[in-house]
Amino acid sequence: MNPVISFYPGPSKVYPQAENYLHDAYKSGVLSVNHRSDVFMEMLESTIVSLKETLSVPVDYEVYLVCSATECWEIIAQSLVGTSSLHIYNGAFGAKWLEYTQKIKPGAEGWEFGINEVPDVSGLQIDLGHDVICVTHSETSNGTMLPVSFLSALRGHTQQLIAVDATSSMAGVALPWMDADVWYASVQKCFGLPAGLGVMVVSPAAVARAEHIGDRNFYNSFLFVRENFIKFQTPYTPNTLGIYLLGRVMQQVPGIDETAVELHNRAREWYTFLTDHGYELLISNEAVRSDTVIAVQADRETITKIKAGAKQAGLQLGNGYGKWKDTSFRIANFPAITMTDISLLRNFLFSISHS
């Protein structure tokens, strides 16, 4: 198989240092130890401490590692939602979160807004029947990102729990942790790691809600997960390699403030480059454009031609998703992608636009 530089928005490019970390993990013996052993618990504690330090997670917020971001949908619905949640969304993944929650809690409701809009918090019909307000920070399907001002306004508008899908922004964007109670992501995007691990960051208020509801019926019930992680154990046999790699990457990368500035500047350069060379951006409102997933639209024939040409050049673009599947492509702007990689893709796109 010929090597391909992946700009797919997840799974995406893995940090090249992971090759050495894989070897180190094997040599250390940690891959063969019991997940109740001191060796494993020390490794898990080190990983969580490094993650909290690198991403500037508040001291009193807890971190749990699960199988995927999708599993977090289930944990939230089972253990934090009493009867109803309100899902605020503008794309396919926000809609999927609502649909999944409704299978567990039929009272879950949705509030959809346009892809070029910032939701008006004052217009939201939030009441005490909505136990959790669910929002998607960076919508991977269309390349939008909610501005920090929206999250702070939402926090000021309700005392209900707020849960945030940060799958395409955690570890790439400086998140306003205190403005929400549950944040979750998968590691195959901005963390620059292979798929197979989810990160869940929770506030004291979320812990209190879980204790109030008292759900302990499932293998991934919030309280069962928490009782293990506060001892630096896991409720089930874990992805030990994934946890080890996560810890090593968190020790390797700069602090989140530095990473976020770099990605923001790269995103602005991408948007300028694309518009300057005749590409049409899917998102016209600069205020809601994502720093980590960039979406370009065109007719189906043009999109097919561009993706095929990129593949021949050893570059993998992201397909469109949902209603934009055939009329857009997406470019990941994740930390593991280098400026050398970006230059190769820009040269290709330049040649296409001038051919």
PyMOL commands that set and color helices and strands:
alter all, ss='L'
color gray80, all
select helices_A, chain A and resi 18-28+30-32+38-55+69-79+92-104+121-123+148-157+177-179+204-213+222-229+240-252+256-276+286-288+300-312+322-324+339-353
alter helices_A, ss='H'
color red, helices_A
select strands_A, chain A and resi 5-6+62-66+85-89+109-112+132-136+138-139+144-145+161-165+182-186+198-202+280-281+293-297+315-316+318-319+328-332
alter strands_A, ss='S'
color yellow, strands_A
deselect
rebuild
show_as cartoon
